Amino acid sequence: MKKNLVILFSLLLMMFLVACGPERDTSTEDSSSDNTENTNEESSTEKPEKLLIWAPTDQASAVEEISKGFTEESGITVEVVPFAMDEQEEAMSLDGPSGNGPDLFFQPGIGSLSVKGLVQAMEVDQEIIETYSEGSVEALSYEGDVYGLPAVVESLALYYNKDLIPEAPETIAELEVIAKDLTNTSKDEYGFLYPAADFYFSFPFMAGYGASIFGEKDDVYQVDDIGLASEAAVKGGELIKGWFENGYMPTGITQDVVGGLFNDGKVGAVVNGPWALSEFKESLGDKLGTAPLPKLENGENPITFLGTKGWMLSAYTEYPQAATDLAIYLTSEESLKTYYEKTGEMPAKSSILRSDEFQTDPLVKGFATQLEHAKPFPPVPALSAVWDPMADALSFITQGEDVEESLNNAVEAIKQDIELNYK
């Protein structure tokens, strides 16, 4: 009882002292708030001593070498940390808010980075934006804002063994003749192979007939309008199914198996990206050729995905202007030429792709030509809902299941995922 009275008395005394105290000067709080805002504005424009960037593990040394030029010009030290691209998004969610994240990081497209608040919009002159290859900046943008600058563009093309196929096929019909003539499954020999159950590799044959992932209205993707079970998509699916029904390809084949057989000289032609160029060149030497994907029976080219990798501006950087300047430097023509020489990855700069060096290199020309028939991934988070259901559908199709039913089931699964996770 005594203890309770002491507590009650103490509380009453505190209330009395507060009530009798001087009035609070709110101008101090306002001034503090203004100072904080001014400090943030100053940090965004002031010159930092150092910028931290996360670079792809295999390319970090090339980025570090290029960054030295930026340091010489600006006086700002650039710390390059090797970091696997597929681990960066999760790490940004943790390291960014704690102040341990980078100022720039390297990613293949905007994905869900904007929705998660991991990136911020860049302020870049339109003159600079226009120097990048068509569609590449769009892949790093969302709802009209640019969040990153492109460094690398990539797409699929046809690799072929000149000993088995002296000239690249120009049409799917020609490719199917090659597949028929060269395929001998008992010896693991094939005319044409690719991982058909992988949506990234198979969608071009649907898109060439006019299929789309999402519809568009006024240049805005409509995630409720899914075109993966359309008449055009079914037509592409039937084409793919026919290759398996005719025995040209074995079911369940993976990209690694395709690459291994091609390196061993057992496949006439394969579909793959520029990342496989150095490996195939080492194995086949002068026998290696590249070409755009053969035209479909409707006379149209298969439309491949335009992959874009570039430098994203962290939402947590204290120096967005300096970091943007670094991104511009890393994606300048001179920097990307060096990056190409060091890594073999195709630069996202129109001036380089159109140069004589690229147009006359027979191994690069196949990709440069196919890039003219490539479109960027829809830069919407709902794209993540597409991959697994479409992989399942393609797997069923390669096993002889009904194409239309398989694609309809995939679309229903995609719709459910979007409704649950992206609305």
Buried (B, 14 or more C-beta within 10 A) or exposed (E): EEEEEEEEEEEEEEEEEEEEEEEEEEEEEEEEEEEEEEEEEEBBEEEBEEBBBBBBEEBBBBBBBBBEBBBEEBEBBBEBBBBEBEEBBEBBEEBBEEEEBBBBBBBBBBBBBBBBEBBBBBEBEEEBBEBBBBBBBBBBBBEEEBBBBBBBBBBBBBBBBBEBBEEBBEEBEBBBEBBEEBBEEEEEBBBBBBBBBBBBBBBBBBBBBBBBBBBEEEEEBBBEEBBBBBEBBBBBBBBBBEBBEEEBBBEEBEBEBBBBBBBEBBBBBBBBBBBBBEEBBEBBEEBBBBBBBBBBEEEEBBBBBBBBBBBBBBBBBBBBBBBBBBBBBBBBBEBBBBBBEBBBBBBBBBEBBEBEEBEEBEBBBBBBBBBEBBBBBBBBBBBBBBEBBBBBBBBBBBEEEBBBBBBBBBBEBBBEBBEEEBE
